[in-house]
Amino acid sequence: MAAYFGRIEQPRYLSGIVAGKMTKNNNIGYVAAFPIPEVVRGINSFTLGVRSVNPDAKVNVVWTSTWYDPVKEREAAVSLLDAGADIIAQHQDTTEPQKAAQEHGALSIGYDSDMRAFVGDTVLTSPMWNWGKYYIDTVSAAIEGKWKTHSYWEGMNDNVVMLAPLSPKVPQDVRDLVEKTRQDLMKKDFVFCGPIKDQSGTIVVPDGQCVSDADQLTMQFFVEGVVGTIPSQ
């Protein structure tokens, strides 16, 4: 047996930079699935990206308690749009939040694949998975008799996660900033490195320290800038 996952927080951070630069009213909505560490990490990394370029922006979270429910995802997005969000992000598996944003004259950030292909240019970009890279390497190792049990957790350097091409709506200065940050992240993963404050403004990761993988896998706090709570499971 082996365990494998990708550091999707890296492209989520980059997508947060796009959202932080593109919001007009500093009100960003986030449609979230279940309050497990994976989703919490995603919200936090996105918000850290947002706040790295726009400290005044807020990320408002609505939970759906489902991975795939087009109706609930749309309803959650509409509630955020009605509350003033001008950009919708998500950790869900349909394009309904993106469609709702487009219909309301707002922008969005997709997830899983390049959702601009399905919705249009109002989707500014999408953090994406590229599982083929891992599967090909794994099957090749098995065929060659070289496969060994392992725990795999890599990021953009291994091409298992990536950021979709940016929409034409994203201006050049934002493109340049995203590319520079992407290159920096390829050299050193700093997404969850301090100083990081929680919602109360308390420093939870001091300057010069980074959240360990073990603590990332159990993450159950929101960073400063997130509006919402983490329900008990």
C-alpha positions as CSV (number, residue, x, y, z in Angstrom):
1,M,0.0,0.0,0.0
2,A,1.0,3.6,-0.5
3,A,-0.5,7.0,0.4
4,Y,-0.4,9.9,-2.1
5,F,-1.6,13.5,-2.2
6,G,-0.5,16.8,-3.6
7,R,0.3,20.2,-2.1
8,I,-2.6,21.9,-3.7
9,E,-2.1,24.8,-1.2
10,Q,0.6,26.1,-3.5
11,P,-1.6,26.9,-6.5
12,R,-4.4,27.9,-4.1
13,Y,-2.0,30.5,-2.7
14,L,-1.3,31.8,-6.2
15,S,-5.0,31.9,-7.0
16,G,-5.5,33.9,-3.8
17,I,-3.0,36.5,-5.1
18,V,-5.2,36.8,-8.2
19,A,-8.4,37.2,-6.2
20,G,-6.7,39.7,-3.8
21,K,-5.6,41.8,-6.7
22,M,-8.9,41.6,-8.6
23,T,-11.5,42.2,-5.9
24,K,-13.0,45.6,-6.0
25,N,-14.7,45.7,-2.6
26,N,-12.4,43.3,-0.6
27,N,-15.4,40.9,-0.1
28,I,-14.4,37.4,-1.4
29,G,-16.7,34.4,-1.0
30,Y,-15.6,30.8,-0.5
31,V,-17.9,27.8,-1.0
32,A,-16.4,25.0,1.1
33,A,-17.3,21.3,1.3
34,F,-16.5,19.6,4.7
35,P,-14.6,21.0,7.7
36,I,-11.7,18.6,7.4
37,P,-8.0,19.6,7.5
38,E,-7.6,19.4,3.7
39,V,-10.4,21.9,3.1
40,V,-9.3,24.1,6.0
41,R,-5.7,24.1,4.6
42,G,-7.2,25.2,1.2
43,I,-9.1,28.1,2.7
44,N,-6.1,29.2,4.7
45,S,-3.6,29.0,1.9
46,F,-6.0,30.9,-0.4
47,T,-6.6,33.6,2.2
48,L,-2.8,33.9,2.9
49,G,-2.4,34.5,-0.8
50,V,-5.2,37.1,-0.8
51,R,-3.8,38.9,2.2
52,S,-0.2,38.9,0.9
53,V,-1.3,41.5,-1.7
54,N,-4.4,42.9,-0.1
55,P,-4.4,43.0,3.8
56,D,-7.9,44.6,3.8
57,A,-9.6,41.8,2.0
58,K,-11.8,39.2,3.8
59,V,-12.7,35.7,2.8
60,N,-16.2,34.7,3.8
61,V,-16.8,30.9,4.1
62,V,-20.1,29.0,3.6
63,W,-20.1,25.3,4.2
64,T,-22.2,22.9,2.1
65,S,-21.4,19.6,3.8
66,T,-21.1,17.9,0.5
67,W,-18.5,17.2,-2.1
68,Y,-20.8,17.2,-5.1
69,D,-24.2,18.8,-5.0
70,P,-24.8,21.4,-7.7
71,V,-27.9,22.8,-6.0
72,K,-26.3,23.3,-2.6
73,E,-23.1,24.7,-4.2
74,R,-25.1,27.2,-6.2
75,E,-27.2,28.2,-3.2
76,A,-24.1,28.8,-1.1
77,A,-22.5,30.9,-3.9
78,V,-25.6,33.0,-4.3
79,S,-25.8,33.6,-0.6
80,L,-22.3,35.0,-0.7
81,L,-23.0,37.0,-3.8
82,D,-26.1,38.5,-2.2
83,A,-23.9,39.5,0.8
84,G,-21.7,41.5,-1.5
85,A,-18.9,39.1,-2.6
86,D,-17.5,40.1,-6.0
87,I,-15.3,37.0,-6.3
88,I,-16.3,33.4,-5.5
89,A,-13.7,30.7,-4.8
90,Q,-14.4,27.1,-3.8
91,H,-13.5,23.7,-2.7
92,Q,-16.2,21.8,-4.5
93,D,-16.5,19.5,-7.5
94,T,-18.9,21.3,-9.8
95,T,-18.9,24.6,-11.7
96,E,-22.1,25.9,-10.2
97,P,-20.4,28.5,-8.0
98,Q,-18.6,29.8,-11.0
99,K,-21.8,29.9,-13.1
100,A,-23.6,31.7,-10.3
101,A,-20.8,34.3,-10.1
102,Q,-20.9,34.9,-13.8
103,E,-24.7,35.3,-13.8
104,H,-24.4,37.9,-11.0
105,G,-21.7,39.9,-12.8
106,A,-19.0,38.7,-10.5
107,L,-15.7,36.8,-11.0
108,S,-14.5,33.5,-9.7
109,I,-11.7,31.1,-9.0
110,G,-12.3,27.5,-10.0
111,Y,-10.9,24.2,-8.7
112,D,-9.9,20.7,-9.8
113,S,-9.5,21.5,-13.5
114,D,-9.5,24.6,-15.7
115,M,-13.1,25.7,-15.1
116,R,-12.7,28.6,-17.6
117,A,-13.2,26.0,-20.3
118,F,-16.7,25.4,-19.1
119,V,-17.8,28.8,-17.8
120,G,-15.7,31.4,-19.6
121,D,-13.3,34.2,-18.8
122,T,-15.0,35.3,-15.6
123,V,-13.2,32.3,-14.1
124,L,-9.8,34.0,-13.4
125,T,-7.9,30.8,-12.9
126,S,-8.2,27.4,-11.1
127,P,-5.8,25.4,-8.9
128,M,-5.6,22.0,-10.7
129,W,-4.7,18.4,-10.1
130,N,-2.5,16.5,-12.5
131,W,-2.7,12.9,-11.1
132,G,-1.4,11.4,-14.4
133,K,2.1,12.3,-13.4
134,Y,2.0,10.2,-10.2
135,Y,0.0,7.3,-11.8
136,I,2.5,7.0,-14.7
137,D,5.5,7.0,-12.4
138,T,3.8,4.5,-10.1
139,V,2.7,2.0,-12.8
140,S,6.1,2.3,-14.5
141,A,7.8,1.4,-11.2
142,A,5.5,-1.5,-10.7
143,I,6.2,-2.9,-14.2
144,E,9.9,-2.5,-13.7
145,G,9.7,-4.2,-10.3
146,K,11.0,-1.1,-8.5
147,W,7.9,-0.1,-6.7
148,K,8.1,0.3,-2.9
149,T,5.6,1.4,-0.3
150,H,5.7,5.1,0.3
151,S,3.9,8.2,1.4
152,Y,3.9,10.8,-1.4
153,W,3.1,14.5,-0.9
154,E,4.6,16.7,-3.5
155,G,3.7,20.0,-5.2
156,M,4.3,22.1,-8.2
157,N,7.9,21.0,-8.5
158,D,6.7,17.5,-9.3
159,N,3.9,18.8,-11.6
160,V,1.2,17.0,-9.7
161,V,-0.6,20.3,-8.9
162,M,-0.6,23.5,-11.0
163,L,-2.4,26.7,-11.7
164,A,-4.6,26.9,-14.8
165,P,-3.8,29.6,-17.4
166,L,-5.0,33.0,-16.3
167,S,-8.1,34.6,-17.8
168,P,-7.6,37.5,-20.3
169,K,-9.4,39.6,-17.6
170,V,-6.2,39.4,-15.4
171,P,-4.0,42.4,-16.1
172,Q,-0.3,42.0,-16.9
173,D,1.0,43.3,-13.5
174,V,-1.0,40.6,-11.7
175,R,0.3,38.0,-14.2
176,D,3.9,39.0,-13.5
177,L,3.4,38.9,-9.7
178,V,1.8,35.4,-9.9
179,E,4.7,34.1,-12.1
180,K,7.3,35.6,-9.8
181,T,5.6,34.1,-6.7
182,R,5.3,30.7,-8.5
183,Q,9.0,30.7,-9.3
184,D,9.7,31.6,-5.6
185,L,7.5,28.7,-4.4
186,M,9.3,26.3,-6.7
187,K,12.5,27.2,-4.8
188,K,11.0,27.1,-1.3
189,D,7.5,26.2,-0.1
190,F,6.6,29.2,2.1
191,V,2.8,29.0,2.1
192,F,2.5,28.0,5.7
193,C,5.6,29.8,7.0
194,G,5.4,32.5,9.6
195,P,4.5,35.0,10.7
196,I,0.9,33.7,10.5
197,K,-1.9,35.0,12.7
198,D,-5.2,33.2,13.5
199,Q,-8.6,34.9,13.3
200,S,-8.1,36.5,16.7
201,G,-4.9,38.2,15.6
202,T,-2.7,35.9,17.7
203,I,0.5,34.7,16.1
204,V,0.3,30.9,15.7
205,V,3.3,30.5,13.5
206,P,6.2,32.8,14.5
207,D,8.5,34.4,11.9
208,G,11.1,32.0,10.7
209,Q,9.0,28.9,11.5
210,C,6.8,26.8,9.2
211,V,3.9,24.5,9.9
212,S,5.1,20.9,9.9
213,D,3.5,18.3,7.6
214,A,2.0,16.6,10.6
215,D,0.3,19.8,11.8
216,Q,-0.9,20.6,8.3
217,L,-2.6,17.2,8.2
218,T,-4.5,18.1,11.4
219,M,-5.1,21.8,10.7
220,Q,-8.2,23.1,12.5
221,F,-7.8,26.8,12.7
222,F,-8.5,29.7,10.4
223,V,-6.0,32.4,9.6
224,E,-6.5,36.1,9.9
225,G,-8.8,37.4,7.2
226,V,-11.2,34.4,7.1
227,V,-14.8,35.1,8.2
228,G,-16.6,32.0,9.4
229,T,-16.2,29.1,11.8
230,I,-15.1,25.5,11.6
231,P,-18.0,23.3,12.6
232,S,-17.4,20.4,14.8
233,Q,-17.6,17.1,13.0
